[in-house]
């Protein structure tokens, strides 16, 4: 059974860093593109970063460029989201999602059929 499990969220002060992990099981991970999405209270879910199945193509939302870095380690069936220079507006539940890798990975949530349960990130002093 295909499963995605996020981890690494928590409470962090503004300016701090976190690394989120998305561990996969139940499918051939290297055939899938992966996206990271977030949903803040009262807001719609938004795509923040995505990586192609090959790992050669990455996409970022304008709001996180330069602060977020997505990477993958297929040997560990894991995709990471490094978040630096955290801001209070980064507070949200972060989800990873996967889809069969065809073309560019994309940041639209409706393109991704497989989702994890989310990990909460709170940025506050």
C-alpha positions as CSV (number, residue, x, y, z in Angstrom):
1,X,0.0,0.0,0.0
2,X,1.4,3.4,-1.0
3,X,2.1,5.5,2.0
4,X,3.8,8.9,2.7
5,X,4.8,10.0,6.1
6,X,6.0,13.5,6.9
7,X,8.1,14.4,9.9
8,X,10.3,17.2,11.2
9,X,7.8,19.9,12.0
10,X,7.7,21.8,15.3
11,X,7.9,25.1,17.0
12,X,10.8,27.4,15.8
13,X,11.7,31.0,16.3
14,X,11.6,33.5,13.4
15,X,14.9,33.2,11.5
16,X,15.4,29.6,12.4
17,X,15.5,26.5,10.2
18,X,13.8,23.2,9.9
19,X,14.2,20.1,7.7
20,X,11.0,18.3,6.9
21,X,11.2,14.7,5.7
22,X,8.7,12.7,3.6
23,X,9.3,9.0,3.7
24,X,7.6,6.7,1.2
25,X,6.7,3.1,1.2
26,X,4.7,0.8,-1.0
27,X,5.8,2.0,-4.4
28,X,8.7,2.6,-6.7
29,X,9.7,5.9,-5.3
30,X,12.1,7.0,-8.0
31,X,9.3,6.9,-10.6
32,X,7.4,9.6,-8.7
33,X,7.5,13.4,-8.6
34,X,7.0,14.8,-5.2
35,X,5.6,18.1,-4.0
36,X,5.5,19.9,-0.7
37,X,2.3,21.8,0.1
38,X,1.2,23.8,3.0
39,X,-2.1,25.0,4.5
40,X,-2.3,27.8,7.0
41,X,-5.4,28.3,9.2
42,X,-8.2,29.8,7.1
43,X,-6.2,29.6,3.9
44,X,-6.2,27.4,0.9
45,X,-3.5,24.8,0.4
46,X,-0.6,26.0,-1.7
47,X,2.3,24.3,-3.4
48,X,5.6,25.5,-2.2
49,X,8.2,23.2,-3.8
50,X,8.3,20.2,-6.1
51,X,10.9,17.9,-7.5
52,X,10.9,15.7,-10.5
53,X,11.2,11.9,-10.4
54,X,14.8,12.2,-11.6
55,X,15.6,15.0,-9.2
56,X,16.9,17.2,-11.9
57,X,14.0,19.6,-12.0
58,X,12.8,21.6,-9.0
59,X,10.1,24.2,-8.7
60,X,9.4,26.8,-6.0
61,X,6.7,29.2,-5.2
62,X,7.8,32.8,-5.4
63,X,7.0,33.2,-1.7
64,X,9.7,30.7,-0.7
65,X,12.4,31.0,-3.3
66,X,15.8,31.4,-1.8
67,X,14.6,30.0,1.6
68,X,13.2,26.6,0.8
69,X,15.2,23.7,-0.8
70,X,13.7,20.5,-1.9
71,X,15.9,17.4,-2.4
72,X,15.5,13.6,-2.6
73,X,17.4,10.6,-1.6
74,X,16.0,7.7,-3.5
75,X,18.2,5.2,-1.6
76,X,16.3,6.2,1.5
77,X,12.9,6.7,-0.2
78,X,12.8,10.1,1.2
79,X,12.3,13.7,0.0
80,X,13.4,16.6,2.2
81,X,12.3,20.2,2.5
82,X,15.0,22.4,4.0
83,X,13.4,25.6,5.3
84,X,15.7,28.5,6.3
85,X,15.0,32.0,7.5
86,X,11.6,31.0,8.8
87,X,8.9,33.7,9.0
88,X,5.7,33.7,11.0
89,X,3.8,33.5,7.8
90,X,5.4,30.1,7.1
91,X,3.3,28.7,9.9
92,X,1.1,26.0,8.5
93,X,0.6,22.2,8.2
94,X,3.0,20.9,5.6
95,X,2.1,18.0,3.4
96,X,4.1,16.0,0.9
97,X,2.4,14.5,-2.1
98,X,3.4,12.2,-4.9
99,X,2.4,11.5,-8.5
100,X,3.8,9.5,-11.4
101,X,6.7,11.5,-12.8
102,X,5.8,12.8,-16.2
103,X,7.3,16.1,-17.3
104,X,7.8,18.9,-14.9
105,X,6.6,18.2,-11.3
106,X,4.2,21.1,-10.9
107,X,2.8,22.9,-7.9
108,X,-1.0,22.2,-8.3
109,X,-2.4,20.1,-5.6
110,X,-5.0,18.5,-7.8
111,X,-2.3,16.9,-9.9
112,X,-1.1,14.8,-6.9
113,X,-3.2,11.7,-6.0
114,X,-1.1,10.5,-3.0
115,X,-0.8,12.5,0.2
116,X,0.8,12.2,3.6
117,X,-1.0,13.2,6.8
118,X,1.0,16.4,7.3
119,X,3.4,17.9,9.8
120,X,2.8,21.1,11.7
121,X,5.3,24.0,11.5
122,X,4.8,26.9,13.9
123,X,7.0,30.0,13.7
124,X,6.8,32.1,16.7
125,X,8.9,33.9,19.3
